[in-house]
Amino acid sequence: MPASQPAPGDDAQAPPRKSAARVVNPEANRQNIIEVATAEFSQHGLAGARVDEIASKTDCSKRLIYYYFGDKEGLYLAVLENVYRRVRSVESELDFDHVDPAEAMRRMVGFRFDHHFQNRDFVRLVTIENIHEARFLRQSDVIRELSAAAVERVARIYRRGVEAGVFRDGIEPVDIHWQISAMSFYNVSNRDTFSALFGIQLDAPGNVARLRANVIESVLRFVTKNTPANPET
């Protein structure tokens, strides 16, 4: 007896469905882990962060995390490298070479102030690494190279300013970098304590704008040649 034929449009006409295989993207997995771990380490520090907690918030198992990063310290170092890479990669795309040196310095200082303000996790991680006396950062050629490039960007602007007669000679570019970092960092690292002690909400929009302008002016005053009040003609 012949088998009955399914009617046109019957589901039996459709070919068997294949079970969807999960596409594994190692780089996406790594980045997902690093993003979650950034929040975990910045909130709880190296000692307080838990790999189990990180795994529970990602698409990856604890075993896979160890496969990618070796151990918790390896993951912590990867997080450090990523936050440094993030700021330096954006900074490297900004145009500082086609504006006058003073404007270039203003843009540089403003960008770094904004980055610190907008990325509190970066400030917290650097603070944590200072507690560890830069033990992990010292292991990273990546961070060392990124930091050297950051100072060189400052140096290029500064050299142009000296050559143009706008900036005073004899300043070490790393000292300019220090000035920018110190003021931008303190504004975030001590935001809560400073606000509580002096009744000033540092992250209020008006205060942020004023502090940003002050930091830019401070750095420009540091590098700019002094001009006599009544120059002789």
C-alpha positions, 0 to 999 in steps of 0.5 A: 500500500503506497505511503500517503503523500503530504499535502503541499505546504505541509510541515513534513515537506520541510527538510529536517532542522539542524540544531544550531551550533554555537559559534565560538568567537575567542576574541569576543569571549576575551573582551566580554570577560575583560569588561566584566572583570574591569567592573569587578576589580575596580569595585573590589580590588585584586584581593576582593574580586572573585573569578566565580562572580566574573564567570557568572556575569559572562557567557564563559565558564570559570574554566574558560577564563583560566584557559584565556588568562592563566589565573586571576592575576593574569586576568587582572593584568589584562584588565589593566592593559585594556584600560590603558589601551582604551584611553591611548587608542582614542587619544592617538586618533585626535588631531594635535598636529594641525592646530597651533601649539597652545590650542593643541595643549588645551585639547590634550589637557581637556581630553585627559581631564574628560577621560579621567572624569568619565572613566572612574574605573580607570582611576580606581584600577590605577589606585589599586595598582599603586597599593600593590606598588605597580607590581603587575604594571611593571610586568607589562611592556604594553602599558610601558609602550603606551605610556611612552607614546603618551609622553611623546605626544605631549613632547611633540606639542611642547617642542612645536611651542618652543620652536614657535616661541610660545612655550618656555624652554627647559621643561621635561615633557614628562613633567607636563604629563605629570601635571596633567595626570595629577590634577585630572586624577585627583579630581576623581580619586578624591571626589567623594572625600573632598566633596564631603569635607568642603561641601562642594559636589565636585561632579556637579556640571558647573563645578566640573566645567570650572575645574576643567578650565582651571586645569587647562589654564594651570598647564598653559601657564606652566608651559607658556613664556612669561610676557612682561606686563609693559614690554618695551618697544 
